[in-house]
Amino acid sequence: MPDSFRNRTDAGRRLAAKLDHLKDRSPIVIALPRGGVVVAAEVAAALEAPLDVLVVRKIGAPRQPELGLGAIAEGGVLLLNKRLMRQVGVSKEGLQSTIDAATDELNRRLEMYRGTKEPVQVEGRTVVLVDDGLATGSTARAAIGALQHHGAAEIVLAVPVGAPATVRDLEGIVAEVVCLHAPFMLSSVGQYYDDFTQTSDDEVIAILATPGS
């Protein structure tokens, strides 16, 4: 396949073509906002499946917020990378203010994206979890934990591009990982998109408000 996608919509359409085998399982498509929602909208349309979001927030290291030490997902799921925490010399107590801030932002986004609408119930269902790419996998791992907590019968992780080591790690905790492109050296997900413009909250809200979502 080509080394890059035109944009997230193009990536979603190509990804959907590799997920046709799931159609007869009546799946639910769950997107990781924000960018994953654009990709997932194409997957949900192709599979004729309901679309919802699962909000996850990264827990960044003190003074190094870009370094993800874990993530928190709706439903109170908290995953921390203890090995990385030891490397940077921080305890869970030392991260508490960061965790609290991430929780507040998670709740704010949930209210904005979903409002009073109830989340799609995943218990006993096949769930296709979609993002626009996988780097370290901390966000996806937290989302998988949340879906397992809520009783999903089967989780298929679907991404256009992912780091090979991360794909291998996550294959061990879900039923299937569908990744279109796993380049040997992945420095950033965005380098594999011609247009990787940040998805806005308004775009997410509009997609989720589309009939059938």
N, C-alpha and C positions, 0 to 999 in steps of 0.2 A: 504494500500500500504506500501512497505518498507519505513523505516524512512529516507533513503538516496538514492541519485542517484549516479550511477557510475561516470558520468561526465556530461558535458553540452549536449553532443550529445544524451546520454541516456535520459536525462531529456526532450530534445526536442522531441524525438520519443514518449515518454509517453504522453507528453502534446498534441502532434498532434492527438493522438488517441481520445482525449476528445473534439476535435474541428471539427470533421467530419461533424457536423450539419451545419457548415458555408460554406461548399464547393459549394453549389448551389447558394450562394450569390456573387460569383466571387470576393472574398475578396482580399485586398492588405495586405501583411504582412510587418509591420514596426518594426525594431529591435532597441533596445537601446544598442549602443556599450559601451564597447567592448564585454563583456561576453554574452550579449543578442543576439548577431549576430549568435553565434554557435547554440543556442537553436532555434532561429527563422529560420535558414536554414532548419532544419528538419521539422518545421511547414509549411514553404512555399512549400517544396517539396511534402509533403503529401496533401496539399490543391491545388497543381498545381497553385500557386499564385505568382505574382511578389514580390520580396524582395527588400526593401530599408532600409536605416537607418535614424534615427532622432537623431541628436546630441544634448545632454543636458549636461550642466555642473553644478555641485553643487556650491552653494555659501556658503563657510565656514565662521565660526565666526573668528574674529580677535584673534590671538594667540590660537585658538582652531579650526584649519581647518577641523578636522574630524566631528565637529558639524555643520550639514547642516542647515543654516538659510533660504534656498530657493534654487532656481535653475533658470538657463536661458536656453532657447531652441532656436534653429534656427528659424528665422522669427521674432526675437526681442521679444519673449515672456519671461517676467520676473515675477516670482512668489516669494514673500517673506513671511516668517512666522513671522508676526508682534508680535504674542504672545511670541515666542522664542526670537525675537529681544529685546523686552522689558525686558525679564528675564536676558539677558546678557548685557543689557544696551548699545545697539548700534543702531544708526539711519541709514536710507538709505544712507545719505551723508557719514557716517562713513564706509559704505561698498562699496563706489563707486570704490575705487581702486581695490578691490577684484572682483567687477562686471566687471570692464574693463579688468582685467587679464583673467577672465573666458571667456569673449567675444572673446578676442584674441585667446585663446586656442580652443574655439568652432570653429572659422573660420579656424584655422589651420587644425583641424581634418576634417572639411567638405571638404576642398581642397584636403587633403590626401586621404580620403575615396572615394569621389565622383568625384574629378577632375572637368572636364568641363561637365560631364554628368548631365542632368537635373534631379531633383528629381521626383519621381513618383507622379503623381497628385492624391490627395486623395478626391478632391471635389466630393460630391455626392456618395461616395463609402463606403462600409463596410471595416473598417480597423481593423486588428488584431495587437495589440501592444504587443510586446514580450520582456521580460527581463528574466534574470536568477534567479531573486528573488526580493522580496519586503521587505524592512525593514521599514524605515520611510515613504516611498512613495513620497518624495519630487521630485525625478527625474521623476517618472511616472506621477505625477500631472502636472509638467511643460510640459511634452510631450503631455499629454491629452489636455492641454490648446492650445498647438501649432496646434494639429490636428483639434481641434474645430475651431481655427482661420482660418485654411485652408479649412474649409467646409466639413470635413468628415461627412457623413450621419449617421454613426453608428460606435461606437468604442467598441471593445471587448478587454479587457486587459487579457493577458494570461501569467501566470507564474508558474513554478514548485513548488515554495515554497513562503510563505508570512506570515507576522505577522497578526494575526486575526483582530486586531483593524484597521490596515492599509487596509486590504481587505474590511472590512465593510465600512470604510470611502470612499474608491474609488468606491464601488458599487453604491454610490449615484450620481456619476457624469459620469458614462459610461453605455452603454446598458447592459453589462454583464462582470463579472469577473470570469475567469476560473483559479482556483488555486488548484493544486493537493494535496498540503500538507500545512496546516495552524497550526503549532504546538503552543501549549499554550504559551511556553516560547521560543522566537526566539532571541537569543543573536547575531547571525550572520548568514547570508545566507550560507556562506561557510561550516558551520558545517553539512549541509545536503547534501553535495557532498563528495564522496570518493576522487575525484580529482577535486580541484577547482583552478588549476593552472591559473594564469592570462592569459587572451587572448591577443595576441600581435596585434599590428596594421597590421602587415603583414598578419596575419590570417584573419582579417576583410577584408582587401583589396582583398585577394584571394577568399574569399567566395562571395563578391559582384561582382567579375569579372567572376564568374561562369555563363555560358550561362543559361538564364532563370531567373537570379536574377534581 
